[in-house]
Amino acid sequence: MQFSDQQLAVINAKPQTHAFVTGPAGSGKTTAAMERLKNLLRTNVSSQSILVLVPQRSLGLPYRSVTQSTDSPAGGETTILTLGGLAQRMISLFWPMVSANSGFAKPTQPPHS
């Protein structure tokens, strides 16, 4: 496959580099990001240290297929979330610590909107 210079910059960026890929539909964002994910998984980067944020859950499916491919290394799981999913994880992780000391009427119950 032929990649543009911009796509190659995303694909070949150093493992420690954070990548925010944006552009119009059909411009090759997902293709470049999936190739970057493949590169990261082929190197010594632990799959559990990779976070992929997508605007909606269905857009995470291509990344999930990359992480579940047979040539993907064994080990931890790559996290693929929406921003809302990340917020939910953080709330469920930190709520027990915050609610106990914050004066809520029912601190043992999870928060609700």
C-alpha positions in Angstrom: 0.0 0.0 0.0 1.2 3.5 -0.8 1.1 5.9 2.2 1.3 9.7 2.0 4.1 11.6 3.8 1.6 12.6 6.5 0.5 9.0 7.0 4.2 7.8 7.2 4.9 10.5 9.8 2.1 9.0 12.0 3.1 5.4 11.3 6.8 5.8 11.9 6.6 8.2 14.9 8.7 7.1 17.9 6.9 4.8 20.3 7.0 7.5 23.1 5.2 10.0 20.8 1.5 10.7 21.3 -0.4 10.9 18.0 -3.6 12.9 17.5 -4.8 12.0 14.0 -7.5 14.3 12.4 -8.8 15.0 9.0 -11.8 14.7 6.7 -13.6 11.4 6.1 -11.7 9.1 3.7 -8.4 10.8 4.2 -6.6 7.7 5.6 -6.6 8.6 9.3 -7.8 5.1 10.4 -5.4 3.4 8.0 -2.4 5.3 9.3 -3.4 4.9 12.9 -3.9 1.1 12.5 -0.5 0.8 10.9 1.0 2.8 13.8 -0.8 0.4 16.2 0.7 -2.6 14.3 4.2 -1.0 14.5 3.8 -0.4 18.3 2.7 -4.0 18.8 5.6 -5.3 16.8 8.1 -3.4 18.9 8.8 -3.8 22.6 5.8 -1.5 23.5 3.5 -3.3 26.0 0.0 -3.6 24.5 -1.5 -2.7 27.9 0.3 0.7 27.8 -1.5 1.7 24.6 -4.6 3.8 24.7 -6.7 4.5 21.6 -9.4 7.2 22.0 -12.1 7.2 19.3 -15.1 9.6 19.0 -17.6 6.7 19.1 -17.4 3.0 19.9 -18.1 1.7 16.4 -15.0 3.5 15.2 -12.9 1.4 17.6 -13.7 -1.8 15.8 -10.8 -1.6 13.2 -8.3 -1.2 16.1 -9.8 -4.0 18.0 -9.4 -6.3 15.0 -5.7 -5.3 14.8 -5.2 -6.2 18.5 -7.0 -9.5 18.1 -5.2 -10.6 15.0 -3.2 -13.8 15.2 0.1 -12.1 14.7 -0.5 -9.7 17.6 1.7 -10.6 20.6 0.3 -12.2 23.7 0.1 -10.2 26.9 -2.0 -7.3 28.1 -4.9 -5.8 26.2 -4.8 -2.5 24.3 -7.4 -0.1 25.7 -9.7 1.3 23.1 -12.2 3.8 24.5 -14.4 6.8 23.8 -13.9 9.9 25.9 -17.1 9.0 27.8 -15.8 5.5 28.4 -12.6 6.9 29.8 -14.5 9.2 32.1 -16.7 6.2 33.3 -13.6 4.2 34.1 -12.0 7.0 36.0 -15.2 7.6 38.0 -15.5 4.0 38.9 -11.9 3.8 39.9 -11.7 6.9 42.0 -15.3 7.2 43.3 -14.8 5.1 46.4 -11.9 7.3 47.5 -13.7 10.6 46.8 -17.1 9.8 48.0 -16.1 8.6 51.5 -14.7 12.0 52.5 -16.9 14.4 50.5 -20.1 14.4 52.6 -22.5 12.7 50.2 -25.6 11.4 51.7 -25.1 7.9 50.3 -21.3 7.6 49.6 -21.4 3.9 49.1 -23.7 4.2 46.1 -22.3 5.0 42.7 -22.9 8.5 41.3 -25.7 9.1 38.9 -26.8 12.0 36.7 
